[in-house]
Amino acid sequence: MGILSCLLIHHLLWAALVFCQYEDYDFEDEYGGEPDQLPYYFNPNTQVEAPRFPFPVECAKECFCPPAFPLSMYCDHRKLKTIPNIPTHVQQLYLQNNNIEAVPAGPFTNATFVREINLSYNNIKFHMIDHGVFAKLSNLLQLHLQHNELEEFPFPLPSSLERLLLGFNKISRLPGNALEGLPNMTMLDLCSNLLDDSVFKEKPFSNMKNLTQLNLGNNKLQTMPPDLPPSLQHLSLENNSISHIPENYFIRLPQITALRMSHNNLQNIPHNTFNLPNLLELHLGHNKLKQVFYIPRSLQHLYIEDNEIENINVTVMCPALDPLNIKQLTYIRVDQNKLTSPISTYAFFCFPLIRTIYYGEQNVTGSRPSQLRTPVFRRFLTPEEFQEAEDNHETLHQETEEDHEAEDSYFHPYY
């Protein structure tokens, strides 16, 4: 009987412990809020297939090779002027934030297994890269060369390459064969260069069948880039001088989920331009739009701030109600326009999932900004969510214009 009693007591204590753990668990910690959009970093899980080294591995004397990550060599932030010799076993090589000017073939002679190279924030010029030095690295997946002095596209490149970051350089042209032989490329970042419409004459992107992310923001484009691959999902064209989107332009790009075209010269949008089945996020702020346009069922976030819109015609955005296909729009940003009254309540029939409309200040008079009755309209928010949103908008007002420009210029993959 004593043993049974002890077992019963032990079972009750265990059940109480489990119940207390369940009660203390805060599901909001795991599921609350939207995930931060951070730049893509190489997944260290690529090392899982590599064997563990029971003894210290070779490492360049200028660098650091942590025992916990034996396949990585850290040479960043060390004022290096040259690239050290790379041991055979290294898969991730970090050389960012140095004073490197050249990429000779010598240091890479034994680097047969390298998968990622980060050479960002250096002083590398195209003519100082030995021809074919990268093409010989048959396992290379990701190459960082942003924030350098490149005047030309650094080709040839290995066919294994999946992600190439070339933002913040001085690249002004893309030779026709520069992007050939890259069947595995999924992400290409060319933001903040000197590219103009002439780069499209040779259709440099047309054969990139697996490209899903393309960033051409902060260049000198005046027209929409032609012949983009149908696989594209995320397209960034902000901070250019594009004034027109051809009708039916996006018919060849049905997979687009996020489109960024803020800080351009757009004035009119053809009615069904964005009638895309997968579009989730659309940025058209800081243009010269006077009218709204059709909103596809899938769209969730719409940014049309700092335009010249005087009235938001909900009927244009939503010509008909379809209870079986509810539109997914949840957030609209319309500050810095010329609105004198809030959006019609008919919008809540067309877009029943709307949670936030950010009115902010409106440029009604042209000299002094005015404000509607409320800068922000929210619905379906708990008191906690409301307070969090208020805090977020206070932070938004404290940010400078330079902060927004820096954020717009850098390429953040969306998921």
C-alpha positions in Angstrom: 0.0 0.0 0.0 2.9 2.4 0.8 4.4 1.9 -2.6 1.1 2.6 -4.3 0.7 5.8 -2.3 4.2 7.0 -3.2 3.5 6.3 -6.9 0.2 8.2 -6.7 1.8 11.2 -5.1 4.6 11.1 -7.6 2.1 11.0 -10.5 0.1 14.0 -9.0 3.3 16.0 -8.6 4.3 15.3 -12.2 0.9 16.3 -13.5 1.0 19.6 -11.5 4.4 20.4 -12.9 3.3 19.8 -16.4 0.2 22.0 -15.8 2.3 24.8 -14.4 4.6 24.7 -17.3 1.6 24.9 -19.7 0.1 27.8 -17.8 3.4 29.8 -17.7 4.0 29.3 -21.5 3.4 32.5 -23.4 2.2 31.7 -26.9 2.6 35.3 -27.9 6.3 35.1 -27.4 6.5 32.6 -30.2 3.8 33.7 -32.5 3.2 37.4 -31.7 4.3 40.1 -34.1 5.8 40.0 -37.5 9.3 38.6 -38.0 12.1 41.2 -38.5 13.3 41.5 -42.1 17.0 40.9 -41.9 19.6 40.5 -44.6 20.2 37.0 -45.7 23.1 35.2 -44.1 24.7 31.9 -45.1 23.1 29.0 -43.2 25.8 27.5 -41.0 23.9 24.2 -41.2 25.7 23.6 -44.4 28.5 22.3 -42.2 26.6 19.4 -40.8 27.8 17.0 -43.5 31.4 17.8 -42.8 33.4 15.5 -40.5 34.4 16.7 -37.0 38.1 17.3 -36.6 39.6 15.7 -33.5 42.7 17.9 -33.7 43.3 21.6 -34.4 42.9 22.5 -38.1 45.1 24.7 -40.2 44.3 28.4 -40.0 46.0 31.5 -41.6 47.9 33.3 -38.9 46.1 36.6 -39.8 42.7 34.9 -39.1 40.7 33.1 -36.5 39.3 29.5 -36.9 37.0 28.8 -34.0 37.0 25.2 -32.8 33.2 25.2 -32.7 33.1 26.0 -36.5 36.2 24.2 -37.9 35.1 24.9 -41.5 35.0 28.7 -41.1 37.9 31.1 -41.2 37.3 34.6 -39.9 39.6 37.3 -41.3 37.2 40.3 -41.1 37.9 43.7 -39.5 41.7 43.1 -39.4 43.0 45.9 -41.8 44.3 43.3 -44.2 45.6 44.5 -47.5 46.0 41.0 -49.1 44.1 37.8 -49.0 45.8 35.1 -46.9 46.3 31.5 -48.1 43.1 29.5 -47.6 43.5 26.0 -46.2 41.8 23.1 -48.1 39.1 22.4 -45.5 37.7 25.9 -45.3 34.1 26.3 -46.5 33.1 29.7 -45.2 35.6 32.6 -45.7 35.0 36.0 -44.1 37.2 38.8 -45.3 34.8 41.8 -45.1 35.8 45.2 -43.7 39.4 45.2 -44.7 41.6 47.2 -47.1 41.9 44.5 -49.8 42.4 45.8 -53.3 43.1 42.7 -55.3 41.9 39.1 -55.6 44.8 37.0 -57.0 44.4 33.3 -57.8 47.3 32.2 -55.5 45.5 32.2 -52.1 42.6 30.2 -53.6 44.8 27.4 -55.0 43.8 24.9 -52.3 40.3 26.3 -51.6 38.5 23.5 -53.4 35.6 23.2 -50.9 34.8 26.9 -50.2 31.1 27.5 -50.3 30.8 31.2 -49.2 33.2 34.1 -49.6 32.5 37.5 -48.0 34.7 40.2 -49.5 32.3 43.1 -48.8 33.5 46.5 -47.6 36.9 46.4 -49.3 38.6 48.4 -52.1 38.5 45.8 -54.9 38.4 46.9 -58.5 37.5 44.7 -61.5 40.9 44.8 -63.2 42.5 43.6 -59.9 40.6 40.3 -59.9 42.5 37.5 -61.6 40.6 36.2 -64.5 38.7 33.0 -63.6 39.7 33.1 -59.9 36.0 32.6 -58.8 35.1 30.3 -61.8 37.5 27.7 -60.5 35.7 27.4 -57.2 33.3 24.6 -58.2 31.5 24.5 -54.8 30.9 28.2 -54.3 27.3 29.0 -53.5 27.4 32.6 -52.2 29.7 35.5 -53.0 29.6 38.9 -51.3 31.3 41.8 -53.1 29.1 44.7 -52.1 30.6 48.0 -51.0 33.7 47.8 -53.2 35.1 49.7 -56.2 34.0 47.4 -59.0 33.4 49.1 -62.4 32.4 45.9 -64.2 30.5 42.7 -63.5 33.0 40.2 -62.0 32.7 37.3 -64.5 33.3 34.5 -65.2 31.7 32.9 -62.2 31.1 29.2 -61.2 28.0 27.4 -62.3 27.4 26.4 -58.7 26.7 30.0 -57.6 23.3 30.6 -56.0 23.6 34.1 -54.4 25.6 37.0 -55.7 25.6 40.4 -53.9 27.2 43.3 -55.9 25.4 46.3 -54.4 27.1 49.6 -53.7 29.7 49.5 -56.5 30.3 51.4 -59.7 29.0 48.8 -62.2 27.6 50.5 -65.3 27.2 47.7 -67.8 26.4 44.0 -68.0 28.1 42.2 -70.9 25.8 39.7 -72.7 27.7 36.7 -71.4 28.2 37.9 -67.9 25.3 36.0 -66.5 25.5 33.0 -68.8 26.2 29.6 -67.3 24.6 30.3 -63.9 21.6 27.9 -63.9 21.5 27.8 -60.0 21.4 31.5 -59.4 18.4 32.4 -57.1 19.4 35.9 -55.8 21.2 38.7 -57.5 21.7 42.1 -55.8 22.9 45.0 -58.1 21.5 47.9 -56.1 23.3 51.2 -55.8 25.4 51.0 -59.0 25.4 53.0 -62.2 23.2 50.8 -64.4 20.9 52.4 -67.0 18.5 51.1 -69.6 21.3 50.2 -72.0 22.1 47.1 -69.9 18.9 45.5 -71.1 19.8 45.5 -74.8 21.4 42.1 -74.5 18.7 40.6 -72.3 21.1 39.7 -69.5 18.5 38.1 -67.2 16.4 36.1 -69.7 18.2 32.8 -69.2 18.3 32.8 -65.4 15.5 30.2 -65.0 15.8 29.9 -61.2 16.2 33.5 -60.3 13.7 34.4 -57.5 15.1 37.7 -56.1 16.5 40.6 -58.2 17.5 44.0 -56.8 18.1 46.8 -59.2 17.2 49.6 -56.8 19.1 52.9 -56.7 20.4 52.9 -60.3 19.7 55.0 -63.3 16.8 53.1 -64.9 14.1 55.0 -66.7 12.0 52.1 -68.0 10.9 48.7 -66.6 13.5 46.0 -67.2 12.3 43.7 -70.1 12.7 39.9 -70.4 12.9 39.1 -66.7 12.6 35.4 -65.9 9.1 34.1 -65.0 10.6 32.5 -61.8 11.0 35.9 -60.2 9.3 36.4 -56.9 10.9 39.5 -55.3 11.7 42.5 -57.5 13.2 45.8 -56.2 13.3 48.8 -58.5 13.1 51.6 -55.9 15.2 54.8 -56.3 15.3 55.0 -60.0 13.6 57.3 -62.6 10.9 55.0 -63.9 7.8 56.9 -65.1 5.7 54.2 -66.7 4.7 50.6 -66.3 3.6 49.1 -69.7 0.2 47.5 -69.7 0.3 43.7 -69.2 3.9 44.0 -68.1 3.5 41.6 -65.2 1.7 38.9 -67.3 5.1 37.2 -67.8 5.9 37.4 -64.0 3.0 35.5 -62.4 5.1 34.4 -59.3 5.8 38.0 -58.0 5.0 38.2 -54.3 6.8 41.4 -53.4 7.4 44.5 -55.6 9.3 47.6 -54.5 9.0 50.7 -56.7 9.1 53.6 -54.3 11.1 56.7 -55.1 10.4 56.7 -58.9 8.4 59.1 -61.2 5.3 57.0 -61.7 2.2 59.1 -62.5 -0.4 56.7 -63.7 -0.9 53.0 -63.2 -2.9 51.0 -65.7 -6.0 49.6 -64.0 -5.1 45.9 -63.9 -1.4 46.3 -63.7 -1.0 44.5 -60.4 -3.7 41.8 -61.0 -1.2 39.1 -59.9 -2.3 35.9 -58.1 0.6 35.8 -55.6 1.3 39.5 -54.8 1.6 40.1 -51.1 3.5 43.3 -50.7 3.5 46.4 -52.9 5.6 49.6 -52.3 4.7 52.6 -54.5 5.5 55.4 -52.0 7.3 58.6 -53.0 6.0 58.7 -56.6 3.6 61.1 -58.4 0.4 59.0 -58.4 -2.9 60.8 -58.5 -5.2 57.8 -58.6 -5.5 54.4 -57.0 -5.7 51.2 -59.0 -7.1 47.6 -58.8 -6.0 45.7 -55.7 -5.6 41.9 -56.3 -7.2 39.4 -53.9 -3.8 38.3 -52.5 -2.3 41.7 -51.6 -1.8 42.2 -47.9 0.4 45.3 -47.5 0.0 48.4 -49.7 2.3 51.5 -49.4 1.3 54.5 -51.4 2.6 57.3 -49.1 4.0 60.6 -50.4 2.1 60.8 -53.7 -0.5 63.3 -55.0 -3.7 61.3 -54.3 -6.6 63.5 -53.4 -9.3 60.8 -53.2 -9.1 57.1 -52.7 -11.8 55.6 -54.9 -12.6 52.2 -53.3 -14.7 51.1 -56.2 -11.6 51.3 -58.5 -9.6 49.3 -55.9 -12.5 46.8 -55.5 -15.0 46.8 -58.4 -17.1 44.0 -57.0 -17.7 42.0 -53.8 -17.0 38.3 -53.8 -17.8 36.6 -50.5 -16.1 33.4 -51.7 -12.8 35.2 -52.5 -12.2 37.7 -49.7 -9.5 40.2 -50.4 -6.6 39.8 -48.0 -5.5 43.5 -47.6 -4.7 44.2 -44.0 -2.5 47.4 -44.0 -2.5 50.6 -46.1 -0.1 53.5 -45.7 -1.4 56.7 -47.3 0.3 59.5 -45.4 1.9 62.5 -47.2 -0.8 62.6 -49.9 -3.6 65.2 -50.4 -6.5 63.5 -48.7 -9.0 65.7 -47.0 -11.2 62.9 -45.6 -10.8 59.3 -44.5 -11.2 56.4 -46.8 -14.9 55.5 -47.4 -16.3 52.9 -45.0 -17.2 50.8 -48.1 -13.6 49.8 -48.0 -14.4 47.6 -45.0 -16.9 45.6 -47.1 -14.3 45.1 -49.9 -11.4 44.5 -47.5 -12.8 43.0 -44.4 -9.4 42.0 -43.0 -8.0 45.6 -42.8 -6.4 46.2 -39.5 -4.5 49.5 -40.0 -4.8 52.5 -42.2 -2.0 55.0 -41.6 -3.1 58.5 -42.5 -0.3 60.4 -40.9 0.1 64.0 -42.2 -1.4 65.1 -45.5 0.0 67.7 -47.9 -3.3 69.4 -48.6 -2.2 73.0 -48.7 1.2 72.3 -50.2 2.9 74.6 -47.7 1.9 73.2 -44.3 1.0 69.6 -43.8 -2.4 68.9 -42.2 -3.7 65.9 -40.3 -7.0 64.0 -40.6 -9.1 63.4 -37.5 -6.8 60.5 -36.6 -3.4 59.7 -38.0 -4.0 56.0 -37.6 -7.2 53.9 -38.0 -7.1 50.5 -36.4 -9.6 47.7 -35.8 -9.6 44.3 -34.3 -6.7 45.1 -32.0 -6.3 44.1 -28.4 -5.2 46.8 -26.0 -1.8 45.3 -26.0 -1.6 45.3 -29.8 -2.8 48.8 -29.9 -0.1 50.0 -27.5 2.5 48.2 -29.4 1.4 49.8 -32.7 1.4 53.3 -31.0 5.0 52.7 -29.8 6.0 51.6 -33.3 4.6 54.8 -34.9 6.3 56.9 -32.3 9.6 55.3 -33.3 8.7 55.9 -36.9 8.4 59.6 -36.4 11.8 59.7 -34.7 13.6 58.2 -37.7 15.3 60.5 -40.1 14.9 60.6 -43.9 18.5 59.2 -44.2 17.4 56.2 -42.2 14.6 55.5 -44.7 16.9 55.9 -47.7 19.5 53.6 -46.2 16.8 51.0 -45.5 15.4 51.4 -49.0 18.8 51.0 -50.7 19.8 47.8 -49.0 18.4 44.6 -50.3 16.4 42.7 -47.7 15.1 39.4 -48.9 11.5 39.2 -47.8 11.3 35.8 -46.2 
